[in-house]
């Protein structure tokens, strides 16, 4: 019996070195090792969280079908981070590549090493914008709120306070 394929969304970010190269390497690994029917958003450039003194990030969201369990997908994402050049320095520090599991079908998971949906989706414009672009029909599995409503709520909360991520799809890094 084969496992059922589940639609997942992953957030990718990079703010060290050749940011587009790191994102592309991670996408290639995810496409070949973890996800079928792979889709990717545009790449967005954003300021670091909490106005930390770091270089700007390139962020994107990818989606696809996986037969990996949530724990297997987490392990695969961590392996891809390492093989793509990530060096773990400090929590919320600069990084070559970061891969976060944003959603896993309509499941909610909350244990010591994995929380799905990602608990900060609604607070991160650099996740909301590409996720809205990629999956405008997505519903938060716990609240039932659409990605469009989450984005509109973010805009209301942060209007004039935080700069919006910039779509870099027609720019070079």
C-alpha positions as CSV (number, residue, x, y, z in Angstrom):
1,X,0.0,0.0,0.0
2,X,1.4,3.4,-1.0
3,X,1.1,6.4,1.2
4,X,-1.3,9.1,0.3
5,X,0.3,12.2,-1.2
6,X,-0.3,15.3,0.9
7,X,-0.2,18.9,-0.4
8,X,2.5,20.9,1.6
9,X,3.8,24.4,1.6
10,X,7.3,25.3,2.5
11,X,8.9,28.7,3.2
12,X,12.4,29.2,1.9
13,X,14.7,32.1,2.9
14,X,18.3,33.2,2.4
15,X,20.3,36.3,3.4
16,X,23.9,35.2,3.1
17,X,26.0,34.7,0.0
18,X,24.4,34.2,-3.4
19,X,20.8,34.2,-2.1
20,X,19.2,33.2,-5.4
21,X,21.7,30.3,-5.8
22,X,20.9,29.0,-2.4
23,X,17.1,29.2,-3.0
24,X,17.5,27.5,-6.4
25,X,19.7,24.7,-4.9
26,X,17.0,24.0,-2.2
27,X,14.2,24.0,-4.8
28,X,16.1,21.5,-7.0
29,X,16.6,19.2,-4.0
30,X,13.0,19.5,-2.9
31,X,11.8,18.8,-6.5
32,X,13.9,15.7,-6.8
33,X,13.8,14.4,-3.2
34,X,10.6,15.3,-1.6
35,X,7.9,17.0,-3.7
36,X,5.9,16.0,-6.8
37,X,3.9,18.6,-8.8
38,X,6.4,21.2,-7.5
39,X,5.4,24.8,-7.7
40,X,7.3,27.9,-6.7
41,X,6.3,31.5,-6.0
42,X,8.2,34.5,-7.1
43,X,11.2,35.5,-4.9
44,X,10.6,38.4,-2.6
45,X,13.2,40.6,-0.9
46,X,12.4,41.5,2.7
47,X,13.9,43.2,5.7
48,X,15.1,40.9,8.6
49,X,12.6,40.2,11.4
50,X,12.6,42.5,14.4
51,X,14.8,45.0,12.4
52,X,17.9,42.8,13.3
53,X,21.2,44.1,11.9
54,X,21.4,41.6,9.1
55,X,21.4,41.6,5.3
56,X,18.0,41.5,3.5
57,X,16.4,38.2,2.9
58,X,15.2,36.6,-0.3
59,X,12.1,34.6,0.5
60,X,9.7,32.3,-1.5
61,X,7.1,29.7,-0.9
62,X,7.0,26.3,-2.7
63,X,4.3,23.7,-2.7
64,X,3.9,20.2,-3.9
65,X,2.7,16.7,-3.0
66,X,4.7,14.5,-0.7
67,X,4.3,11.0,0.6
68,X,6.7,11.8,3.5
69,X,5.3,12.0,7.0
70,X,5.6,15.4,8.7
71,X,8.7,14.1,10.7
72,X,10.3,12.6,7.6
73,X,9.7,15.9,5.7
74,X,11.2,17.9,8.5
75,X,14.3,15.6,8.5
76,X,14.5,15.9,4.7
77,X,14.3,19.7,4.8
78,X,17.1,19.8,7.4
79,X,19.2,17.5,5.2
80,X,18.6,19.8,2.2
81,X,19.6,22.8,4.3
82,X,22.9,21.2,5.2
83,X,23.6,19.9,1.7
84,X,22.8,23.3,0.3
85,X,25.4,24.9,2.5
86,X,23.6,26.0,5.7
87,X,25.7,26.6,8.8
88,X,23.7,26.9,12.0
89,X,25.1,29.8,14.0
90,X,22.4,31.3,16.2
91,X,18.6,31.4,16.5
92,X,17.1,33.9,14.1
93,X,20.6,34.7,12.8
94,X,21.7,35.1,9.2
95,X,21.6,32.0,7.1
96,X,22.5,30.6,3.7
97,X,19.2,28.8,3.5
98,X,16.3,28.1,5.7
99,X,13.3,25.8,4.9
100,X,10.2,25.9,7.1
101,X,7.2,23.7,6.8
102,X,4.3,26.0,6.6
103,X,1.5,23.6,6.1
104,X,0.9,19.8,5.8
105,X,-2.5,19.2,4.1
106,X,-5.2,20.2,6.6
107,X,-3.3,18.7,9.5
108,X,-2.3,20.5,12.7
109,X,0.7,19.2,14.5
110,X,2.2,20.5,17.7
111,X,5.1,18.7,19.3
112,X,8.5,19.6,20.7
113,X,10.3,19.8,17.3
114,X,7.5,20.5,14.9
115,X,4.5,22.9,14.8
116,X,2.2,22.9,11.7
117,X,0.8,25.1,10.4
118,X,3.8,27.3,11.1
119,X,2.8,29.4,14.1
120,X,4.1,32.7,12.6
121,X,2.4,32.5,9.1
122,X,0.0,35.3,9.9
123,X,2.7,37.6,11.2
124,X,5.1,37.4,8.3
125,X,4.5,39.3,5.1
126,X,7.4,37.5,3.4
127,X,5.4,34.3,3.8
128,X,1.9,35.7,3.2
129,X,2.7,37.4,-0.1
130,X,4.3,34.4,-1.8
131,X,1.8,32.0,-0.3
132,X,-1.2,34.1,-1.6
133,X,0.5,34.2,-5.0
134,X,1.0,30.4,-5.1
135,X,-2.2,29.2,-3.3
136,X,-4.9,31.8,-3.2
137,X,-7.4,29.2,-2.1
138,X,-5.4,28.0,1.0
139,X,-7.3,27.9,4.3
140,X,-5.6,27.9,7.7
141,X,-6.4,24.4,9.0
142,X,-7.0,25.5,12.6
143,X,-8.8,28.8,12.1
144,X,-10.5,28.3,8.7
145,X,-9.2,31.8,7.7
146,X,-8.3,32.2,4.1
147,X,-4.8,33.3,3.1
148,X,-6.4,36.4,1.5
149,X,-8.0,37.3,4.9
150,X,-4.7,36.7,6.7
151,X,-2.9,39.0,4.2
152,X,-5.6,41.7,4.6
153,X,-5.4,41.4,8.4
154,X,-1.6,41.8,8.2
155,X,-2.0,44.9,6.1
156,X,-4.4,46.4,8.6
157,X,-2.1,45.7,11.5
158,X,1.1,46.9,9.9
159,X,0.0,49.7,7.6
160,X,2.7,52.2,7.3
161,X,4.9,50.5,10.0
162,X,6.7,47.7,8.2
163,X,8.0,47.8,4.6
164,X,6.4,45.3,2.2
165,X,8.6,42.6,0.6
166,X,9.6,43.4,-2.9
167,X,9.0,40.9,-5.8
168,X,12.4,40.4,-7.3
169,X,11.3,38.1,-10.2
170,X,12.3,40.6,-12.8
171,X,15.5,41.7,-11.0
172,X,18.9,40.2,-10.6
173,X,20.4,39.6,-7.1
